[in-house]
């Protein structure tokens, strides 16, 4: 019997826990960490902002060349339950991928399937996480001041 190396690809598929009215910090990356063009980053930021006020409250977002950080508080749906973060990210990643592919004349996946997310714990400061997002382009040497980075949005 011949062994097929990619037959059983490992996938984390970790559960995503969510509490009502709590701020969530999320990160998702491009497939194989390929860098997004400035125009593609415009598309992604537009999709990060799109459902602000309807499905979630966006506190902060930064679109880096190969990943996105964001902080959101999911809003409640008609039944009173919070919109699942997995649905928010799936919609955000799916629509942005379609538009990036259209922009670049490509097809196929743009984002890694998994995303990293966690609830802000009581020991974590909201302001510290916002500042982490704001300073990300500065730490990478893309700009000298956060306000000079065109793909940063802070709504606090």
C-alpha positions in Angstrom: 0.0 0.0 0.0 1.4 3.4 -1.0 1.4 6.2 1.5 -0.1 9.5 0.1 1.4 12.4 2.0 -1.4 14.9 1.6 -4.3 12.5 1.9 -5.0 13.4 5.6 -4.2 17.1 5.9 -4.1 18.4 9.5 -6.7 21.0 10.3 -7.1 22.5 13.7 -10.8 23.3 13.6 -10.7 24.5 17.2 -13.9 25.6 18.8 -14.6 29.3 19.0 -16.1 30.3 22.3 -18.1 33.4 22.5 -19.8 35.2 25.3 -22.6 37.8 25.0 -21.5 41.4 24.6 -17.8 40.7 24.9 -14.9 42.2 22.8 -13.2 39.7 20.6 -9.7 40.0 19.2 -9.1 38.2 15.9 -6.3 37.6 13.4 -6.4 36.0 10.0 -3.6 35.5 7.4 -3.3 35.3 3.7 -2.7 31.8 2.2 1.0 31.0 2.3 1.5 34.5 3.8 1.6 36.1 0.3 1.5 39.9 0.5 -1.6 41.9 -0.5 -1.1 44.8 -2.9 -2.2 48.3 -1.7 -5.4 48.0 -3.7 -6.2 44.6 -2.2 -5.6 46.0 1.3 -8.2 48.7 0.4 -10.6 46.0 -0.4 -10.0 44.1 2.8 -10.4 47.3 5.0 -13.6 48.1 3.2 -15.0 44.6 4.1 -13.7 44.9 7.7 -15.8 48.1 8.1 -18.8 47.0 6.0 -21.0 45.3 8.7 -19.9 47.8 11.5 -23.1 48.7 13.3 -25.2 45.8 11.8 -23.5 42.5 12.7 -20.7 43.9 15.0 -19.2 47.0 16.5 -15.7 47.5 15.1 -13.3 48.9 17.7 -10.1 48.6 15.7 -8.7 46.9 12.5 -5.4 46.9 10.7 -4.8 45.3 7.3 -1.1 44.4 7.1 0.5 43.1 3.9 -0.2 39.4 4.9 -2.5 39.5 7.8 -5.4 41.3 9.5 -6.0 42.1 13.2 -9.3 43.3 14.4 -11.3 43.9 17.6 -15.1 43.6 17.4 -18.0 43.2 19.7 -20.6 41.0 17.9 -24.1 42.5 18.0 -27.2 40.4 18.7 -29.4 39.0 16.0 -33.2 38.9 15.9 -33.3 36.1 18.4 -31.1 38.0 20.9 -28.0 35.8 20.4 -24.7 37.4 19.4 -23.7 37.0 15.8 -21.1 34.2 15.8 -17.6 35.4 15.2 -17.0 32.5 12.9 -19.9 33.8 10.6 -18.6 37.4 10.8 -15.1 36.3 9.7 -16.4 33.9 7.1 -18.4 36.6 5.5 -15.5 39.1 5.8 -12.9 36.7 4.4 -15.2 35.3 1.7 -16.4 38.6 0.2 -13.0 40.2 0.4 -11.4 37.1 -1.3 -13.9 37.3 -4.2 -13.2 41.0 -4.7 -9.4 40.6 -4.4 -9.5 37.8 -7.0 -11.6 40.0 -9.3 -9.3 42.9 -8.8 -6.1 40.8 -9.5 -7.6 38.5 -12.1 -7.0 35.5 -10.0 -9.1 32.7 -8.6 -8.9 30.4 -5.6 -8.4 30.9 -1.9 -6.9 34.1 -0.6 -7.0 33.5 3.2 -5.9 30.6 5.4 -8.9 28.6 6.5 -8.3 29.0 10.2 -8.4 32.3 12.1 -7.0 33.1 15.6 -9.5 34.7 18.0 -10.0 35.1 21.7 -12.1 36.9 24.2 -10.5 39.8 25.9 -9.9 38.5 29.5 -10.4 40.7 32.5 -6.7 40.9 32.9 -6.3 42.2 29.4 -6.7 45.9 28.8 -9.0 47.0 25.9 -6.7 50.0 25.4 -3.6 47.9 25.3 -5.1 45.7 22.5 -6.1 48.7 20.5 -2.6 50.1 20.9 -1.2 46.8 19.8 -3.3 47.0 16.6 -2.3 50.7 16.1 1.4 50.0 16.5 1.5 47.0 14.3 2.5 48.9 11.1 5.1 51.0 13.1 6.7 47.8 14.6 7.0 46.4 11.0 8.7 49.6 9.9 5.9 50.5 7.4 5.3 53.9 8.8 6.7 56.1 11.6 3.3 57.0 13.1 0.2 54.8 13.3 -2.0 57.6 11.8 0.1 57.5 8.7 -0.9 54.0 7.9 -3.8 54.0 5.4 -5.1 50.6 6.3 -5.7 51.3 10.0 -9.2 52.0 11.5 -9.7 52.7 15.2 -13.3 53.5 16.4 -12.9 54.1 20.1 
